[in-house]
Amino acid sequence: MKHYLASLCLLRTFLHILAQCTVPASEFQLEGDYLLGGLFDIHQASEPVCQDRPEASDCSSQPFLLPNYRRFQLMRFTVEEINNSTSLLPNVSLGYEIFDHCSDTRSFPGILKLLSVNDLIKPLGEPQDMSKVIALVGPFTSTQSVTVAPLLMAGLIPMVSYGASSSVFSENVNFPSFLRTVHPNKNAIQVTVDIVQHFKWRWVAFLYSDNDYGKDGLELIIKRIKDTEICLALTKGLNDNTNYSQIFKQIKEQGVGVIIVFAPKMTAEALIESAIQLNVTNKVWIADEGWSLNKELPKKKGIKNIGTVLGVSQPVVTILGFSDFIHSSRSQAHCENTEQIMVCNQVCNCSSLSAEDVITSDPSFNFPVYSAVYAIAHALHNVLQCGAGRCNNNITVYPHMVLAELKKSNFTLLDRSIQFDENGDPTFGSYSIVFWNQSGDAEEVGFYHLHPSVNFSINDSKIQWHTNGQVPISLCSKECHAGYVKKQDGIHRCCFTCEICPNGTYINSTEDPYKCIACKETEWSAAGSTSCSLRVVEYIPFTDSGAILIMIGAWAFVGLTLTMSVLFAINYNTPVVRSAGGPMCFLILGCLSLCSLSVFFHFGKPTTSFCILRFLPFLLFYTVCLACFVVRSFLIVCIFKIAAKFPKIHSWWMKYHGQWLVITVAFVTQALLLIIGYTFSPFKPYNETFWYPDKIILGCDINLKASFGPVVLLLSLGSLCFIFSYMGKNLPKNYNEAKAITFCLLLLILTWIIFATEYILYHGKYIQTLNALAVLCSLYSFLLFYFLPKCYIIIFQPHRNTQEYFQGLIQSYTMTVS
């Protein structure tokens, strides 16, 4: 908006100013067959408010810029060199008309004169003659180029800038005839960021000129550091009204150690001089290509106190013959009497300059000027179909024809291949990394090649840091130790606190230092880990000593049940066997043997079938055993107590074989419950990873919904059995059926209470061994304390295994009750 307001303000004055533009000094003009325009800001004008009357912009009264004057002379030298060439544009002479473009927004007269014919601009609608200028070299700054470009784009007049690096000019749609021989800002920002990353700086300030160039740099660096660990602690635009004291106060308060200055020469000089005056010390300054090769600042008094100055610059290219041209030019009296020179931006105030002053001034952007003029010359060479020492002078040259050839440029200049991409940006050139040494010179310490591929290198040993040889540190927060995650503190990612990653997680600082990553289920990590380790997989193999002992116990159990079954079969008709249950004894012993199968499946690597067989035999067949003992307990109480009081119930029970009915119902019910539970929620292998972070305990997942019904049935049968057996505790002293069952049940309850306690307190792999042991103890409790005493009587006390003995016990108990 600023540019357009300036344009409107000045349109009403340009005719008045144009009238004052008389014949310029000879340094600014050269006659030739084809004319090149040139815009060089030899002076730097401040930007006033809009004038209330027509008034020429007097550049001669403004500060003189020696480096820009050097570039101005370089264009003159390049044109002279081309005119003296026999291979490039033979028999064709180039001329130029150069203007001192001292203002970003108010130097219109020179532009309008370049576009006019015979110093005259015709009104819109009248036939337009061809412009004398076939192409324009310049201007230098991005703001100047934005202001000037619209006037040239409409006529497709080639505009080859040697310094405008703003990204906006890469938009070929808006600037179709704009080309440049300097790299766009994105490349300079890329180099700057790479320098910051190379030295591992994270906390930087970015100070930029408050114009198109600086604002573009700010946008680019914000985008470029988005996915890096670099943070901008402070960003500030610099202009004539900047409060440098406030800026440096903020930098000090935030602990910033690195300051990137993205600004032209005069703005940077004001900043550095203020830093010296305000005693700003021990900082790293990164200069852009606009002032990194400054000749005056490195020799300022107190400059060493501000810290270390690094810079991104264009490589210094030696152009043969330029020094001789300057010596020859300064020997001529172009600028001896400036009072006789008229205005129109054509006075240089250069009478006091020596040739050495010009030659030794800042060489930045010299090769871009040199290559810009040569690019136009080669394009004109192709348009005129030059060859064999002559050019076709019958061809009428229009600016758009030169533009077309410019875009196809492909020639070698000082060992560099000059070409442009589709946006008019150069595909040649590189950057130098410089350091302001103790001698006040910009010493090259590295390079950054852009073509054909990126190649970046810095020789750290050449840099003399202000911190006694150590690379300075610029961090908002110190780096976290290994195994610690960064927790952002505030809006900047670089400001953080450190927290240790908990168990089961690790930190990968190169991937994401702000997140603890969970380990896989098969891995583990201690607190503060940077990687995960595989968990140790544990289960009880068949070769485990505890497993072997328990399996031997199970086989022994099976052997004992078989032996007892044989013994009972031999003595089937004896009172002891009949009182123990008769045929029911064989069912109990058989079911106990089948229950022992579960023991073997508690060992080995769990599978789905193993998990099913670990619980199914025990739950199903132990239900039958308990049902048998419920019936036995009930019959004992029935014989001695209920038969006399309730003869009908006893009669019905005996008539319909109530004991077998109860056993069958219990078996079928448990079978159905197991089938339903296993169908919807089958037992399956389970990896226990909760209790031991470094282990995986292989076990079986006990689904509570699936096992609830079968367990409740077992508990119910056990409770009934205990109630009936307890009712028979006062039966004949020597007739201990009920007492034996009661004792077995007490052992059973005690066994599972102990196991439940262990299960709650211990979660290691040996819980499977303990589970198998609990099952085996449950089986042995009935075998040893119910069946074994009967075997003892059969074998060692046969006198107690007679009909008379049992009848005597019953008669004695009856008389006692009576």
C-alpha positions in Angstrom: 0.0 0.0 0.0 2.9 2.3 0.8 4.2 1.9 -2.7 0.9 2.7 -4.4 0.4 5.8 -2.2 3.9 7.0 -3.1 3.1 6.4 -6.8 -0.1 8.5 -6.6 1.7 11.2 -4.7 4.4 11.5 -7.3 2.4 11.1 -10.5 1.3 14.7 -10.4 4.9 15.9 -10.1 6.9 13.8 -12.5 6.3 16.0 -15.5 7.7 19.0 -13.6 10.7 16.9 -12.5 11.2 15.4 -16.0 11.5 18.9 -17.4 14.6 19.4 -15.2 16.3 16.3 -16.5 18.9 17.7 -18.8 21.7 15.9 -20.4 23.3 13.8 -17.7 27.0 13.5 -16.9 29.0 11.3 -19.1 29.5 8.6 -16.5 25.8 8.0 -16.6 25.3 7.9 -20.3 26.8 6.2 -23.3 25.6 6.2 -26.8 25.2 3.0 -28.6 23.2 0.9 -31.2 21.1 -0.5 -28.4 20.5 1.0 -25.0 20.6 -0.6 -21.6 19.0 1.0 -18.6 20.6 1.0 -15.2 19.3 1.8 -11.7 21.9 2.2 -8.9 21.3 3.7 -5.6 24.5 5.7 -5.4 22.9 7.8 -2.6 20.5 6.7 0.0 17.6 9.0 0.5 15.3 9.1 3.6 11.6 8.7 2.8 9.7 12.0 3.5 6.0 12.4 3.7 3.9 13.3 0.6 4.9 16.7 -0.7 2.4 19.5 -1.2 4.1 20.9 -4.3 6.1 19.5 -7.2 9.7 19.1 -6.1 12.6 17.2 -7.5 14.3 14.5 -5.4 17.8 15.7 -4.9 19.9 12.6 -4.4 23.2 14.5 -4.3 22.4 15.8 -0.8 21.8 12.3 0.5 24.5 10.0 2.1 26.9 8.5 -0.5 27.1 4.7 -0.8 30.6 3.7 -2.0 29.8 0.0 -2.6 26.9 1.0 -4.8 29.0 3.4 -6.7 31.4 0.5 -7.3 28.6 -1.6 -8.8 27.6 1.4 -11.0 31.2 1.5 -12.3 31.1 -2.2 -12.8 28.2 -1.9 -15.2 30.1 0.8 -17.2 33.1 -1.5 -17.3 31.1 -4.5 -18.4 29.5 -2.6 -21.3 32.9 -1.3 -22.4 34.3 -4.9 -22.2 31.4 -6.2 -24.3 31.9 -3.4 -26.9 35.5 -4.3 -27.2 34.7 -8.0 -27.7 35.0 -9.4 -31.2 33.0 -12.6 -30.4 30.0 -11.1 -28.5 27.9 -8.7 -30.5 30.4 -8.0 -33.2 29.9 -4.7 -35.1 27.2 -3.8 -32.5 27.7 -1.3 -29.8 25.8 -1.2 -26.5 25.0 2.1 -24.8 23.5 2.8 -21.4 21.5 5.3 -19.5 22.0 5.0 -15.8 20.2 6.8 -13.0 20.9 7.3 -9.3 17.9 5.5 -7.9 18.4 6.9 -4.4 14.8 6.4 -3.1 12.8 3.3 -2.8 9.5 5.0 -3.7 10.3 8.4 -5.1 12.8 7.9 -7.9 10.3 7.8 -10.8 11.8 10.4 -13.2 14.7 8.2 -14.2 12.3 5.2 -14.8 10.0 7.4 -16.9 12.8 8.8 -18.9 14.1 5.3 -19.7 10.6 4.3 -20.9 10.1 7.5 -23.0 11.2 8.3 -26.5 13.1 11.5 -27.0 12.3 12.5 -23.4 8.6 12.4 -24.1 5.8 10.2 -22.9 2.7 10.1 -25.1 -0.8 10.1 -23.8 -2.7 6.9 -23.6 -4.4 6.0 -26.9 -1.8 7.6 -29.2 0.6 5.4 -31.2 3.5 4.4 -29.1 7.0 4.2 -30.5 9.5 1.6 -29.5 11.4 2.4 -26.3 15.1 3.1 -26.7 15.8 0.7 -23.8 15.9 -3.0 -24.6 16.5 -4.1 -21.0 17.1 -2.8 -17.5 19.8 -3.7 -15.1 18.6 -3.2 -11.5 17.4 -1.9 -9.2 19.2 -3.1 -6.1 16.7 -3.5 -3.4 13.4 -5.5 -3.3 11.3 -2.5 -2.4 12.8 -0.5 -5.3 12.1 -3.5 -7.6 8.5 -3.8 -6.4 8.0 -0.1 -7.2 9.6 -0.2 -10.6 8.6 -3.6 -11.9 4.9 -2.8 -12.8 6.0 -0.1 -15.2 8.2 -2.6 -17.1 6.1 -5.7 -16.9 3.3 -4.3 -19.0 5.6 -3.9 -22.0 7.6 -7.1 -21.2 10.8 -5.1 -20.9 13.4 -7.4 -19.4 14.3 -6.3 -15.9 17.5 -8.1 -14.6 18.0 -7.2 -10.9 21.4 -7.8 -9.3 20.1 -7.5 -5.7 16.4 -7.9 -5.3 16.1 -11.2 -3.5 12.5 -11.1 -2.2 10.5 -14.3 -2.8 7.7 -12.4 -4.4 9.7 -12.1 -7.6 9.7 -15.8 -8.1 6.0 -15.5 -9.0 6.4 -15.5 -12.7 2.7 -14.7 -13.3 3.0 -11.3 -11.6 6.5 -10.5 -12.8 6.8 -12.1 -16.3 9.8 -10.1 -17.5 11.7 -10.1 -14.2 14.9 -12.0 -13.8 17.7 -11.8 -11.3 21.3 -12.8 -10.9 21.2 -13.0 -7.2 19.7 -15.9 -5.3 16.3 -15.4 -3.7 16.0 -15.0 0.1 15.0 -18.6 0.7 18.5 -19.7 -0.2 20.1 -17.1 2.1 17.8 -18.1 4.9 18.6 -21.8 4.3 22.3 -21.1 4.7 21.7 -19.1 7.9 19.5 -21.8 9.4 22.1 -24.4 8.5 24.8 -22.4 10.3 22.6 -22.1 13.4 22.0 -25.9 13.3 25.7 -26.6 12.7 26.7 -25.0 15.9 23.6 -26.4 17.7 22.2 -23.0 18.6 18.5 -23.1 19.6 17.6 -19.7 21.0 18.1 -16.8 18.5 16.9 -13.3 17.8 16.0 -12.2 14.3 16.3 -8.5 13.5 15.3 -7.5 10.1 14.8 -4.3 8.0 11.3 -3.1 8.1 10.7 -3.3 4.4 9.8 -5.9 1.7 13.3 -7.5 1.9 13.3 -7.9 5.7 9.6 -9.0 6.1 10.2 -11.6 3.4 13.2 -12.9 5.3 11.1 -13.1 8.5 8.3 -15.2 6.8 10.9 -17.5 5.3 12.8 -18.2 8.5 9.6 -18.8 10.4 8.6 -21.5 7.8 12.1 -22.9 7.6 12.5 -23.5 11.4 9.0 -24.9 11.9 10.2 -28.5 12.1 13.5 -27.8 13.8 14.5 -27.1 17.4 15.4 -23.5 16.6 13.2 -20.9 18.3 13.0 -17.1 17.6 13.2 -15.5 21.0 12.7 -12.1 19.5 11.8 -10.7 16.1 12.0 -7.0 15.5 11.8 -4.8 12.4 14.4 -2.1 12.2 13.9 1.4 10.8 14.9 5.0 11.4 12.8 5.2 14.6 14.0 1.9 16.2 14.7 2.0 19.9 17.8 -0.1 20.0 18.2 0.2 23.8 14.8 -1.5 24.2 15.8 -4.3 21.8 19.0 -5.1 23.5 17.3 -5.0 26.9 14.9 -7.7 25.7 17.7 -9.7 24.2 19.6 -9.6 27.5 16.5 -10.5 29.6 15.7 -13.5 27.4 19.3 -14.7 27.5 19.7 -14.8 23.7 23.3 -15.4 22.6 22.8 -15.4 18.8 21.5 -12.5 16.8 20.6 -12.8 13.1 20.6 -9.5 11.3 18.8 -9.6 8.0 19.1 -6.0 6.8 20.9 -3.8 4.3 24.2 -2.1 4.9 23.0 1.2 6.4 20.4 -0.4 8.7 23.0 -3.0 9.9 25.6 -0.2 10.5 23.1 1.7 12.7 22.4 -1.4 14.7 26.0 -2.5 15.3 27.1 1.1 16.2 24.3 1.2 18.8 25.4 -2.2 20.1 28.9 -0.8 20.6 27.6 2.4 22.3 25.3 0.4 24.6 28.1 -2.0 25.5 26.3 -5.1 24.2 28.9 -7.9 24.6 29.5 -11.5 24.0 27.0 -12.2 21.3 27.2 -14.1 18.0 26.1 -12.0 15.1 25.1 -13.6 11.8 25.2 -11.1 9.0 23.3 -11.5 5.7 24.9 -10.9 2.3 24.0 -7.2 2.5 26.6 -6.3 5.1 28.7 -9.4 5.7 31.6 -8.0 3.6 31.3 -4.5 5.1 34.7 -2.8 5.1 34.1 -0.1 7.7 32.3 -1.9 10.5 35.0 -4.6 11.3 37.4 -1.7 11.9 35.2 0.3 14.2 36.5 1.0 17.7 34.9 -1.4 20.2 33.7 -3.9 17.5 35.5 -6.7 19.2 33.6 -6.3 22.4 30.2 -7.2 20.8 31.3 -10.8 20.3 31.8 -12.9 17.2 30.5 -11.9 13.7 29.8 -14.6 11.1 28.2 -13.8 7.8 26.7 -15.2 4.7 28.1 -13.6 1.6 28.5 -14.0 -2.1 31.9 -15.3 -3.1 34.3 -12.6 -4.0 34.9 -12.9 -7.8 38.0 -11.3 -9.3 37.0 -9.5 -12.5 40.1 -8.9 -14.6 40.5 -5.4 -16.0 38.1 -3.8 -13.6 40.9 -2.2 -11.5 42.5 -0.7 -14.6 39.2 0.6 -15.7 38.7 2.4 -12.4 42.2 3.9 -12.5 41.5 5.1 -16.0 38.0 6.4 -15.1 39.2 8.3 -12.0 41.9 10.0 -14.0 39.3 11.7 -16.1 37.6 14.8 -14.6 34.0 13.6 -14.6 33.4 14.8 -11.1 35.7 17.7 -10.5 33.1 20.4 -10.4 29.9 19.1 -9.0 28.3 22.5 -8.8 28.1 22.6 -12.6 26.2 19.3 -12.7 22.4 19.6 -12.9 20.0 17.5 -10.8 18.0 14.6 -12.1 19.8 12.1 -9.9 22.9 12.3 -12.0 25.5 13.7 -9.6 27.8 11.6 -7.5 29.7 13.9 -5.2 32.7 11.7 -6.0 35.5 14.3 -6.5 37.2 13.2 -3.3 37.3 9.5 -4.2 40.5 7.8 -5.3 40.7 4.7 -7.4 41.8 2.7 -4.4 38.7 3.8 -2.5 36.5 2.3 -5.2 38.6 -0.9 -5.8 38.8 -1.8 -2.1 35.2 -1.1 -1.2 32.7 -3.8 -0.4 32.7 -6.2 -3.5 29.2 -7.7 -2.7 26.9 -8.1 -5.6 29.6 -7.3 -8.2 29.4 -10.5 -10.1 25.5 -10.3 -10.2 25.9 -6.9 -11.9 28.6 -8.3 -14.3 26.5 -11.4 -15.1 23.3 -9.4 -15.6 24.9 -7.2 -18.3 26.4 -10.2 -20.0 23.1 -12.1 -19.9 21.4 -9.2 -21.7 24.3 -9.0 -24.2 24.1 -12.8 -25.0 20.3 -12.5 -25.4 20.7 -9.6 -27.8 23.5 -11.6 -29.6 21.0 -14.4 -30.2 18.2 -12.1 -31.2 20.4 -10.4 -33.8 21.5 -13.9 -35.0 25.2 -12.9 -34.6 27.8 -15.2 -36.0 30.9 -15.3 -38.2 31.9 -11.9 -36.9 28.8 -10.0 -37.8 25.2 -9.5 -36.6 22.0 -9.1 -38.7 21.3 -5.4 -38.3 18.1 -5.7 -40.3 16.3 -7.3 -37.4 14.1 -4.9 -35.5 14.7 -5.6 -31.8 11.9 -5.4 -29.3 12.3 -5.9 -25.6 10.1 -9.0 -25.5 12.4 -10.7 -28.0 15.4 -10.1 -25.7 13.3 -11.4 -22.8 12.6 -14.7 -24.7 16.4 -15.2 -25.2 17.2 -14.2 -21.7 15.1 -17.0 -20.3 17.0 -19.4 -22.5 20.4 -18.1 -21.4 23.1 -20.8 -21.3 26.7 -19.5 -21.5 29.9 -19.6 -19.4 31.2 -16.5 -17.6 34.3 -16.7 -15.4 34.0 -20.5 -15.2 30.3 -20.2 -14.2 27.4 -21.5 -16.3 24.8 -18.7 -16.4 21.3 -20.0 -16.6 17.9 -19.1 -15.2 15.0 -21.3 -14.1 11.4 -21.0 -15.1 10.9 -18.3 -12.4 13.8 -16.2 -13.6 16.0 -17.2 -10.6 19.6 -18.1 -11.2 20.7 -21.7 -11.3 24.3 -20.7 -10.7 26.4 -19.3 -7.9 27.1 -20.2 -4.2 27.5 -18.6 -0.8 30.6 -18.1 1.3 30.6 -18.3 5.1 32.8 -15.5 6.5 34.2 -14.6 9.9 35.3 -11.1 10.9 38.8 -11.8 12.2 41.0 -9.8 14.5 42.5 -7.9 11.6 39.1 -6.5 10.6 38.8 -8.6 7.4 36.0 -10.9 6.4 37.8 -14.3 6.3 36.2 -17.1 4.4 35.7 -20.1 6.8 33.2 -22.2 4.8 31.0 -22.5 1.7 27.5 -23.4 0.6 27.2 -24.7 -3.0 23.7 -24.7 -4.4 24.3 -26.3 -7.8 24.3 -28.9 -9.0 23.6 -30.2 -5.5 23.8 -28.7 -2.0 27.2 -28.9 -0.4 27.7 -27.2 3.0 31.0 -27.0 4.9 32.5 -24.9 7.7 36.0 -25.0 9.0 35.3 -24.5 12.7 39.0 -24.2 13.5 39.3 -20.9 11.6 36.8 -19.2 13.8 38.2 -17.3 16.8 35.2 -17.3 19.3 34.9 -14.7 21.9 34.4 -17.5 24.4 38.1 -18.5 24.5 37.9 -20.9 21.7 34.7 -22.7 22.8 31.6 -22.6 20.6 29.1 -20.3 22.3 25.9 -21.7 23.7 22.5 -20.2 23.0 19.7 -22.2 24.6 16.5 -21.2 26.3 16.7 -24.4 28.4 19.6 -26.8 28.8 19.4 -30.1 27.0 17.8 -32.9 28.9 19.8 -35.8 30.0 19.4 -39.1 28.2 16.1 -40.7 29.1 14.3 -37.5 29.9 11.5 -36.0 27.9 11.0 -32.3 27.2 7.8 -30.7 28.5 7.3 -27.4 26.7 7.3 -24.4 29.0 5.5 -21.5 27.3 5.0 -20.8 23.6 8.5 -21.8 22.5 9.5 -25.4 22.0 13.0 -24.5 23.0 11.9 -23.6 26.5 11.1 -26.7 28.4 11.5 -28.7 31.6 12.9 -32.2 31.8 10.9 -35.2 33.1 12.1 -38.7 33.2 10.3 -41.2 31.1 8.5 -43.8 33.3 8.8 -47.6 33.2 7.7 -49.2 30.0 8.5 -46.1 27.9 11.6 -44.7 26.2 12.7 -41.5 24.6 14.0 -41.2 21.0 15.5 -37.6 21.0 16.2 -37.6 17.3 12.7 -38.5 16.4 10.6 -36.6 19.0 12.2 -35.3 22.2 8.8 -34.2 23.5 7.2 -37.6 23.8 7.9 -40.8 25.7 7.2 -43.7 23.4 5.5 -46.8 24.9 7.4 -50.1 24.5 5.7 -52.9 22.7 4.0 -55.6 24.7 7.0 -57.9 24.2 9.5 -55.3 25.4 10.3 -53.4 28.6 12.3 -50.5 29.8 13.4 -49.0 33.1 12.7 -45.4 33.9 14.8 -43.0 31.9 15.5 -45.4 29.0 16.4 -44.5 25.5 15.4 -47.9 24.1 13.4 -51.0 25.0 14.7 -54.5 25.7 12.9 -57.7 25.0 11.1 -59.2 27.9 12.1 -62.5 29.3 9.4 -65.1 28.5 8.8 -67.3 31.4 6.6 -70.4 32.0 7.1 -73.7 33.8 8.5 -76.3 31.4 8.0 -80.0 31.9 11.7 -80.3 32.8 11.3 -78.1 35.8 12.2 -79.9 39.1 9.0 -78.8 40.8 6.9 -79.8 37.8 8.7 -83.2 37.8 7.9 -83.8 41.4 4.3 -82.9 41.1 3.8 -85.0 38.0 5.4 -88.0 39.9 2.9 -87.3 42.6 0.1 -87.3 40.1 1.3 -90.6 38.6 1.6 -92.0 42.1 -2.0 -90.8 42.8 -3.2 -92.7 39.8 -1.3 -95.8 40.9 -2.8 -95.6 44.4 -6.4 -95.2 43.0 -5.9 -98.2 40.8 -4.5 -100.2 43.7 -7.4 -99.2 46.0 -9.9 -100.0 43.3 -8.4 -103.5 43.0 -8.4 -104.0 46.7 -12.1 -102.8 47.0 -13.1 -105.0 44.1 -11.6 -108.1 45.9 -13.3 -107.1 49.1 -16.4 -105.8 47.5 -18.9 -107.6 49.7 -17.3 -106.7 53.0 -18.9 -104.2 55.3 -16.1 -101.6 55.0 -16.4 -101.5 51.3 -20.2 -101.4 51.4 -20.2 -98.7 54.1 -17.7 -96.6 52.0 -20.2 -96.5 49.2 -20.0 -99.8 47.5 -20.1 -99.3 43.7 -19.9 -95.5 44.3 -16.3 -96.0 45.6 -15.2 -97.0 42.1 -17.0 -93.9 40.6 -15.2 -91.7 43.1 -11.8 -93.2 42.6 -12.2 -93.1 38.8 -13.2 -89.5 38.8 -10.3 -88.6 41.1 -8.0 -90.3 38.6 -9.5 -88.3 35.8 -9.1 -85.1 37.8 -5.4 -85.7 38.1 -5.1 -85.2 34.3 -5.4 -81.4 34.9 -2.2 -81.5 36.8 -0.1 -82.3 33.7 -1.4 -79.4 31.7 -0.2 -76.8 34.2 3.3 -77.2 32.7 4.8 -76.4 29.3 4.1 -73.5 27.0 0.3 -72.7 27.3 -1.8 -73.2 24.2 -5.6 -73.0 23.8 -6.0 -76.8 24.3 -3.7 -76.8 27.3 -5.7 -74.0 28.9 -8.9 -76.0 28.4 -7.5 -79.2 29.7 -5.9 -77.4 32.6 -9.4 -76.7 34.1 -12.0 -78.9 32.4 -11.2 -82.3 33.9 -10.9 -81.0 37.4 -14.0 -78.9 37.3 -16.1 -81.6 35.7 -15.0 -84.8 37.5 -14.4 -83.2 40.9 -18.1 -82.1 40.7 -19.0 -85.8 40.5 -16.7 -86.6 43.4 -18.3 -83.9 45.6 -21.8 -85.0 44.5 -20.9 -88.6 45.6 -19.8 -87.3 49.0 -22.9 -85.2 49.3 -24.9 -88.3 48.7 -22.7 -90.4 51.1 -23.0 -87.7 53.9 -26.8 -87.6 53.3 -27.1 -91.4 53.5 -25.1 -91.6 56.7 -27.3 -89.0 58.4 -30.4 -90.7 56.8 -29.5 -94.1 58.2 -28.9 -93.0 61.8 -31.3 -90.0 62.1 -33.8 -89.4 59.3 -34.9 -93.0 58.7 -36.5 -93.3 62.1 -38.1 -89.9 62.0 -39.0 -89.7 58.3 -39.6 -93.3 57.1 -41.4 -92.2 53.9 -38.6 -90.0 52.7 -36.1 -92.8 53.3 -38.4 -95.2 51.5 -38.7 -92.9 48.5 -35.0 -92.3 48.4 -34.2 -96.0 48.4 -36.9 -96.9 45.9 -35.9 -94.3 43.2 -32.2 -94.5 43.8 -32.0 -90.9 44.8 -28.2 -91.0 45.2 -27.6 -91.7 41.5 -30.2 -89.2 40.5 -28.4 -86.4 42.4 -25.0 -87.4 41.0 -26.4 -87.5 37.4 -28.0 -84.1 37.8 -24.8 -82.6 39.2 -22.8 -84.1 36.4 -25.1 -82.9 33.6 -25.5 -79.4 35.1 -21.7 -78.9 35.4 -21.2 -80.3 31.8 -23.7 -77.8 30.4 -22.2 -74.9 32.3 -18.8 -75.8 31.0 -20.0 -76.2 27.5 -21.8 -72.8 27.5 -18.9 -71.0 29.2 -16.2 -72.5 26.9 -18.4 -71.7 23.8 -18.7 -68.0 24.5 -15.5 -67.3 26.5 -13.0 -70.1 26.2 -9.9 -70.2 28.3 -7.0 -69.1 26.2 -3.2 -68.3 26.6 -2.5 -65.0 28.3 0.7 -62.9 28.6 1.0 -61.4 32.0 3.0 -58.2 31.6 1.6 -56.0 34.4 3.4 -57.2 37.5 6.9 -57.7 36.1 8.1 -55.0 33.7 11.0 -57.1 32.4 9.1 -60.4 32.0 6.2 -62.0 30.2 4.6 -64.7 32.3 2.8 -67.1 30.1 -0.4 -68.4 31.6 -4.1 -69.0 30.9 -6.7 -66.2 30.9 -9.4 -67.2 33.5 -12.6 -65.7 32.3 -14.7 -64.9 35.3 -18.0 -65.1 33.3 -17.2 -68.5 31.9 -16.0 -70.0 35.2 -18.5 -68.4 37.5 -21.2 -71.1 37.1 -19.0 -74.1 37.4 -17.2 -72.7 40.5 -20.5 -71.8 42.2 -21.8 -75.3 41.6 -18.6 -76.8 43.2 -19.0 -74.5 46.2 -22.6 -75.4 46.6 -21.9 -79.1 46.5 -19.0 -78.6 48.9 -21.2 -76.6 51.3 -23.9 -79.3 51.2 -21.4 -82.0 51.8 -19.9 -80.2 54.8 -23.4 -79.5 56.3 -24.5 -83.2 56.0 -21.1 -84.6 57.2 -21.1 -82.1 60.1 -24.6 -83.3 61.1 -23.1 -86.8 61.5 -20.3 -85.8 63.8 -21.9 -87.5 66.9 -22.4 -90.8 65.2 -20.8 -94.0 66.7 -17.2 -93.3 67.7 -15.7 -96.1 65.8 -18.0 -95.4 62.8 -16.1 -92.4 61.3 -17.5 -92.0 57.8 -19.0 -88.5 58.4 -15.9 -87.4 60.4 -13.6 -88.5 57.6 -15.6 -86.6 55.0 -15.7 -83.5 57.3 -11.9 -83.7 57.8 -11.3 -84.1 54.0 -13.5 -81.0 53.3 -11.6 -79.0 55.9 -8.3 -79.9 54.2 -9.8 -79.0 50.9 -11.0 -75.6 52.1 -7.6 -74.9 53.8 -5.7 -75.9 50.6 -7.6 -73.4 48.4 -7.5 -70.6 51.0 -3.7 -71.0 51.0 -3.6 -71.0 47.2 -5.9 -67.9 47.0 -3.6 -66.0 49.4 -0.5 -67.0 47.3 -2.3 -66.0 44.1 -3.0 -62.5 45.5 0.5 -62.0 46.8 2.6 -63.7 44.2 2.3 -63.3 40.4 5.4 -65.1 39.1 5.7 -68.1 36.9 5.6 -70.5 39.8 1.9 -69.7 40.5 1.2 -72.5 37.9 3.2 -74.9 40.0 1.3 -73.9 43.1 -2.0 -74.3 41.2 -1.1 -77.8 40.2 0.0 -78.5 43.8 -3.4 -77.3 45.1 -5.2 -79.5 42.7 -3.1 -82.5 43.7 -3.7 -81.8 47.4 -7.4 -81.6 46.8 -7.3 -85.1 45.3 -5.0 -86.6 47.9 -7.2 -85.2 50.8 -10.0 -87.7 49.9 -7.7 -90.5 48.9 -5.6 -90.4 52.1 -8.1 -89.5 54.7 -11.2 -91.2 53.3 -10.1 -94.3 51.4 -6.7 -95.1 52.9 -8.1 -95.8 56.5 -10.6 -98.3 54.9 -7.7 -100.0 53.1 -5.9 -100.1 56.4 -8.9 -101.9 58.1 -9.2 -104.3 55.2 -5.5 -105.3 55.3 -4.5 -104.9 58.9 -7.7 -105.0 61.0 -9.9 -107.7 59.3 -11.8 -108.2 62.6 -13.3 -104.8 62.2 -14.5 -105.7 58.7 -17.2 -108.1 59.8 -21.0 -107.9 59.8 -21.1 -108.6 63.5 -18.8 -105.8 64.4 -20.8 -103.2 62.4 -24.2 -104.5 63.9 -22.7 -104.1 67.3 -21.7 -100.5 66.7 -25.2 -99.7 65.4 -27.0 -101.4 68.3 -24.7 -99.6 70.8 -25.5 -96.2 69.2 -29.3 -97.0 69.2 -29.3 -97.9 72.9 -27.3 -94.7 73.7 -29.7 -92.5 71.8 -32.7 -94.2 73.5 
